[in-house]
Amino acid sequence: MSAHPKRKKDQDEQFKSKIRNLHCIICYALPPSTVSHIKTRGSGGDDSAFNILPMCLNCHTHWESHKEQFINEHKHFADHLTRLGWKWNTIQGKFYLRHYGK
């Protein structure tokens, strides 16, 4: 059973619409922002508040292609992920990002 109950699709769309109207959490670019998943939906991530953040397209693209480097380059983002319950490490050259909840 998931630690976070499933939300209805219309609730997810309303929440994501609010995220799109926020500034980028990284560079503070003005809205609209993209809905950036910390753990991608393809990897089992969902649309819960701990898993999505507003990012401009440029930051989102960099995040998606270089997660470990991105976290290392943006301390305030790393701090925010930690507050949301995320932890990360590299084992044998492979980067892992996991949510441990609050």
N, C-alpha and C positions, 0 to 999 in steps of 0.2 A: 504494500500500500504506500502511496506517495505521501511525503511529509506535507505536501501542499495540495489541498483539494482542487479538483478541476473546476475551472471557471467556465461560465457559458461564453460562447463565441462572441455574442454582442457585448458582454462585459469586457472581453479582451480587446475588441475593436475600440471601445470607448477609452479604455486605459491607454492603448497605443496612440490614439488620437491626441490625448493629453501629452504623451511623451514627445510626439512630433512637434508640439507647440512650445517646447522648452529649448533653451540654448544648448549648444554642445557642451557636454560635461568636461571635455578635454581643453578645447581652445576657446570656448565661450562664444563661438560663432552664433549669430542670430538664427532663430527658427526660419524655415522648418528644419527639423533634424530628422535623421533616420532612426528607426527603432533598432538598436543594436543589442543583440543577444550575447550575454557573457558565455553561456553554453548554448551552442547552436541548436535549433530545433532538430536538425538532422542527427545530432548527438544525444537527443533526449531532453534538451532544454525546453522550457515552457515560456509563457508570457507573464509570469509572475513578477512582482515588483523587485525581487532580489535578482532577477535574471535579465532584465532589459533596462537599458540606459539610453539617453539621447546623445547622439553623436552626429556631427556634420558628415557629409559623404567622404571627405578626405580622411578624417580621423577613423571613420568606420572601415574604410578600405585598408588603412594601415593596420588597424586592430585585427581584422580578419586574416591578414596575410603574415603578421609578425607578432603574435600575442606576447610571447616572452620578452622580446625586445621592447614592445610597446609598454608593458608594465614597468620594465626597468627604466625607461625614459620618462615616464610620467608618474612621479612619486605621489602626487595628490590622487591620481586614479588608483594606484596600488592601495593607498590608504582607504579609499572609498570601497574598493572591493573587499578589503579586510573587514570593514564595518558591516558590510552586507553578508559576511560569513564565508567568503571565498578564501581558499588557500591554494598555493601553487608550489611546484617544485620541478626539478629536472632530474630524471633518473636515466642513466645510461644514454644521455643525449636526447631523450624524449621529454617534451614539456607536458606536464599534467596540471589541470585546473579543476578543482573540486569545490563543491559547496557543502559546508558543514552545518548550516542553519544556525539559528539563534535560539 
